[in-house]
Amino acid sequence: MRIDAAEGEPTLERQLTLFDSVMIVVSGTIGASIFIVPADVLRSVPNPTIALLLWVVVGGITLIAGLACAELGAMYPQAGGQYVFIREAYGRFAAFLYGWVLFTAGNSGALAAMAISSAIFIGRAFPQFEPDHLVVTLRFFALHLNITRETVFAVGAVIVLTAVNLRSVRIAAWLQNLTAVGYLATLGLIVVVGLAFGHGSWSHFHAPANSGAAPVTLGGLGVAMIALFFSYDGWEFLSWVGGEIKNPGRNLPLGLILGISLIILTYLLANVVFLFALPPQIMSQQPAVAEAAMTALFSHHAGQWVSLFIGAVSFGAASVVVLGGARIYYSMALDGTFFASMSKIHPRWKTPSTALLAQCAWVIVLIISGRYEQLYTCFIFMMTVTYALTVGAVFILRRTQPDRPRPYRCAGYPWLPAIYIMVAIAFVISTLLSRPVESVIGLIMAGLGIPLYLYRRQVRPVPAGTGSMH
């Protein structure tokens, strides 16, 4: 538990098991992207063998980051995860900017996108619901906001998930465990039945010499890897709930390693099934690869069920984002850099109630306004920087806090973390070059949080005994 809460105040309880931890990694990472990104990868890298290899390579790079995060999480088994690691290594101001980015757009925008994605795919499964059907138009002076069934569903999903997470972390864990196990079981069934009885061909794994496909280029590899890195994004949510994991010195590192390894295997098998069902040149043109693949393997009705399945997966992924994000804002409030009310724990349910409700309210605003995608895009640059900072924290804390207990030590140190940092720096530069306008806007918007940080420092001075914060 966090020991820096006020005397007599309720605190978070350690209720999450190793199985919960693995499922948080799986649910937080696997969303709708695996059903869309394979087409993006093949468009950039029109060689199926190289495309499959890239899924494994990027998964391996992600695992390296997970190993570094495992050491840090075992050192600081507190709510907030990356926020705490950045705070201890780089100071309170850098940690605040990280949390501010997450609240305003990074995490909140992702949650809004997942809720909308769930609505879209469920609408594809049941066309009679007509997700684009206009329900009402809200008018605020010159601003007109069109509320569709899709919007209503997404808002309802966020409210339901917030209510579940507010009531109990165990119920929230049960929900995401159910969706994760259901996802893995369904995908396993699709792999076995699809490869054994589906109308596909193994010839799709070999690009014909006379296919006319463009050659694989360095630029294409870079574009494909950007999409792949974001498909693997979400594993870090486990560190955010570090204050509620039982035996965190063991279960947090194991949860990260087992969870990321399971994701790599899942992504690889999914791509194998998709390629078995569709020739690469056709697969690369599909807006929803999974639906097209199941239609090709079986029938149109199978494609409809896959859309329902994707909607359910997106709903489960959103649950983990709700769970993890609130813990970041809770930790910021405890440190005195965010609104003090965010540090409140419900006396009966032992959940960060105010942080959950504030997160819910802001995400609803983003969904209704329709601006979540633009905001999230503007913060892509900032988010890529945080991963390099997180892995770099291993080097800094090994030097500044050599005597702090480390129940788990990063495998392959210092070479593997150094390799990841070099890849991350290249990725940051690539993002900056490919999206210069959005990256600059993201930096400006991050800077808008500085007045709040300065104000909170005046209202609440740095508390003693909370680490090396600047």
N, C-alpha and C positions, 0 to 999 in steps of 0.2 A: 504494500500500500504506500501511497504518498505520505511521507512523514512531515511535509511542510504545510499541511492544512492547519487551520486554526484549531487550537485545543478544544476538544469536545465536538468538533464539526464532523459530520459523516464523511467517509472516504470511500473510494472505489474498492471493491472486493475482488479477490482472485478467484474466478469461477471458470475460466476457460482452460480446457484440457489440451493435450497434444493433438488429439483428433480435431478439436475445434480450431486449433491454430493452423493445421494443414488446410482445412476447409476454408478458412478465412483467406489464405493465400490463393487458393484455387478460385473461390468465388470472386475475390477482389480483382483478379487478373483476367479471368476468362469472361468476356462479355460478348457483345455482338460483333466485335472486330474480327474474330476468327472466321466469321461467316461472310466477311466482306473483303478483308485485307488480302487473302490469297490471290484474288483477281488483280489487285493493285501490284502485288509482287511480280506476278507473271507479265504484266504489262511493262514493267521496268526491266525484268530479267526473263526474257522469253525462252529460257532453257529450263525445262522442268527439273532436271537433276540439280542444277545450280540453285534453283529456287528452293527446293527441299533442303539442300545443304545450308542455305542462309537461315532457314527457320531454326536449325540446330545450332549454328554458330552464334546467332543473336541470343538464343536461349542460354548457351554457355557463358556468354558475356554477362547476361543478367544474373546467372548463378554466381559469378565472381562478385558482383555487387551484393548479392544476398549473403555471401560468406563474410564480407566486410560488415554488413549490417548486423549479422548474427553476433559478431564479437561485440559490437557497440550495444546491441540490445541486451545481451547478457550482462554487460557492465552497468547499464542504466535501465533496469526493468521497470520503467515508469510510464505513465500515460504520456503520450506525445511523441515517442519514438524519434524520428528524424529531427523534430524540433529540439528535443533535448540534446541530441548528438551535436547539432550545429551550434547550439548555445554553449555547450561545454568546450567545443573546439575553437569557435570563432567569436563568441561573445553574444550578449543579449540582443544587440541591435540586428545582427545578421539573422538570428533566430526569429525575431519579431517580423522581419521582412518576409521570411519564409512562411510564417503563419498567416500574415496579412495577404500574401499572394494566394494561399490556399482558400482563405475565407471569401475573398472578394470574387475570385474567378476560377482558380485552378481546381480545387475540390468541388466547389459549388457548381461551376460550369459543367464539370464531368458528371455530377449527380443529376443535373437537369437533363443533360444529353442522354444518360442512361434511361431516365424515366420516359423521355420522348421516344427513344428507341424501342422500349418495351411496348409503348402504345402503337407505334407504327407496325411492328411485326405482328402483334395480336390483331390489328386491323387487317393485315394481309391474310391472316388465317380465317378471319370472319368478316368478309367484305360487307355483310349487311350492317355492320357497325359504322361504316363510313367514317373513319377517323378524321377526315378533312371537313366533315359536315359542320357548318357554322352554327354555333349555339347562341351566341350573343356577341354584340360589339360594345365594348366599353369605351366611353369617351371622357378624356381628361383634357379640357381646353382644346388644343389643336391636335392632340394625340388620340388616335383611334386604334384600339387593340381588339383584334378578332379572336374570340375564344371559340375554339373548335372542340369536337369530342376528344380529339387527341390531347389537347391542352387539359381538358377536364380529367381525363384518365391519368395523365402524368402528374398533375397536382394531387389527385387522390392517392396515387401510388406513394408519393413523397410523404403525405400526411400519415398514411397507414404505416409505412416503414418507420417514421419518426415515433409514432405511438407505440409500436412494438419495442423499439430500442429504448424508449422512455420507461416502459413498464418493467423490463428486465433484460439484462445482458444475456441471461441464459436462454430466454425465449428468442432473442435476436440471433444467438448462436445456433439455436435449433432450426430457425428459419433458413439461415444461410447454409447450414449443414444439409438440410433437406434439398435445397436447390442444387448444391454442389454434387451431392451423391446422385441425385436424379439426372444431372447433366452428364456425369461420368458414366453412369449406367446406360443412359440412352445412347451416348456416343459409342460406347463399347458395342451395343447391340447393332447400331448402324454400321460400324466397321465390320463386324462378323457377318451379318446378313448381307450387307452391300457387296463385300468382296466374294462371298460364297455364292450368292444367288442373284446379284444385281446384273443389269445389262450394261456392263462396262467393258473396258479393254486395257490390258497391261501395255499395249502399244503406245498409249497416251504418254507414257513416261519417257519416251524417246522422241525428241524433236526431229521430224523428217528433214533430210538435207535440202529438199526442194520446197520446203514449206513457205519460203519467202519471209520468215521471221527476221526481225532486225537482230544484229549481233549483240552480245552482252557487252556493255560498256561500263567504264568506271563510274560515270555519272548515273547510269541506271542502277548500279549496285548501291550507290549512295542513297538514291531516292527510295529504293526497296528497303534499305536498312532503317530509314527514318520511320516508315510505316510499321516495320517489324518491332522496333523499340517500343512504340506506343501500344502495340498488341500485347507486349509483355509487361506493360505498366500496370501497377496495382498490387504487386507482391509486398510493397513496403507498408501496406495497411496494417500488417501484423505488428510491426514495431510500434504503431500508434496506440495499440491497446495493450502495450507491455505491462501496464499497471494492473491488469486483470487476468494475467496468465498464471496458472499454477506452476510452481517450480520453474520460473522463467529462465534460470541459468541453463537448464536442459531443454525445456520445451520450446523456447523461442528460437534458438538456433536450429533445432531439429525441424520445427515447423517450417522455417524458411527453406532449408535445404530440401526436405521431402516435398514441400509444396511446389517449389520452382521446378524440381526434377519431374514431378507429375505433370506439370503444365507443358514442359518441353515434349514429353511423350504424347500428351493429348493433342497438341498442335500438329505434331508430325503425323500421327495417325489420321487426323482430320484431313490434312492435305493429301495424304495417300488416297483416301476415299474419294475426295473431290477430283483428283487427277484420274483415278480409275473410271469415274463416271463421265468426265468431260475431256475432250482434247484440249491441250493448253491454249490454242488459239481461240477456242470458243469460251473456255473458262475465264480467260482474261477479259472478256467483254461482259461478264455477268455482274449486275449490280448487287445480287444476292446469291452468292455461290452455292450455299447449302441448299437452298430451295431448288435451284436449277439442277444441282447434282442429284437430289432425291427424286426429282421429276424424271430425270434421265434414267436413273437406276430402276425406278419402280413405276410411279404414275404421278399425275398431277395432284391427286389427293394426298400422296406422301409429301409433296412439296408444301402443301397447306399445313400439315401437321408439324413440319420442320419450322415453319414461320411461328407457330404457336410455341414451339420449343425455344426458339431464339428469344421470343418475348419474355418467356419465363426466366431464361438465363440472364437477360438484362435486368429483370426485376431483382433477382438474387444478387447480382453484382452491385446494384444500387443500395441494397441493404448493408453491404460491407462499407460502402462509402459513407453512409449515414453513421454507422457505428464508429468508424475510425476518425472522421473529420472532427466530430464533437470533442474527442479527447485532445486534439491539438489545441483547440480554442480554450478548453478547460485548463491545460497546462500554461498557456500564455497568461490567462487570468491569474493563476496562482503566482506567476512570476511578477505580476503587477504591470505587465505591458499591454494588457487588453482589458476590456470592460470587466470590472470586479464581479458583477453578477454572474459572469460566465463560469466562475469557480464553484458555483453552488451545486451540491450533490443532493439528490432527493433523499430525505431522511429515511424513507421506507424502502424505496426501490434501488437505492445506491447507484444511480445513474446520473450523469452530468445534465440535469434537466434543462437548465437555462441555455446551455450551449446547444443542445439538441433543438430546442424550440427556435432559437435565433437562426440556426442553420436552416431549419425548415422554412422559416419566413422568407429568408433571403433567396433561397432556391425557388420558391414559388414566384417571387418577383421576377427572377430571371426567366422562368418558364413562360409566364404570361407576357413578358416584354418581348420574348423571342430573341434576346441578345446574348444568350449563353454561349453560342458557338463563336461569335465574334470575340467575346471576352476570353474564352478558353484559348483561342488561337493566339491572342495577343500575349498570353502568359506561357506559351510553349517554350519560348527561349528561357524564361526564368526557371521553369520546372526542370529543364535539362541541366541547368547549372547546379541545381540542388543535389542531383545524383553525384556529380563530380565532387561537390563539397562533402557529401556524406561519406564517400569512400576515402577522400582525403583526410577526414577526421580520424581515421584509424592511425595514420602516420603521426598526426599532431598529438593525439592523446597517448600514443606509445611513448612519446618524448616528454610531454608535460605531466602525465599522470602514470608513471611507470609502475608504481606500487599499488594501483587500484586493482582489486580482484577481477580477473578475467576468466570466468567459468568456461568460456569457449574462446579460442584464439584462431583468428582467420587463417585458413589453410592457404598455403602458397605465398604467405607474406614474406618479403615485400613485393615479389615479382607480379603475382596475379593482380593485386590492387593497383599496382603501377600501370599494368597493361590496360586495366579498365579506365583509369584516369586519362590515359592517352587517347583511348577510343572516345571517351566522353567529351574531351576537349575538341576532338575532330567533329563530333556530332554537334556540339554547341556552335562551332564555327559554321558548319553546314547549315544549321537552322538559321543563324544570323544572316547568312548570305542568301538563302532561299526565301526567307521571310523578313527582310530588313525593316519594313514599315511596321509590321505587327510586333517585332522584337523591340523596337524603339518605343512604341506605344505601351508595351508591357512594362518596360523600365520606368516610363513616366508614371504609369498608374501605380506601380509598386511604390514610387516616391511619394505618392499622395498619402500613404500611411505614415510618413515621417512625423507630421504634426501630432497625430494621435500618440505616437510613441513618446515624443517629447512631453506631451501633456501628462501622460500616465506616469512618466518618470518623476514629474513634479508632484503629482497627487500622491503617488506611492513610491517612496525611495526603494532602492534595491534592498531586498530582505537578506538578512545574514544567513549563511549556511545553505545557499541554494546553488553552489557551484561557482565556477569561474566565469561569471557573467560581467560584461563590460557595459 
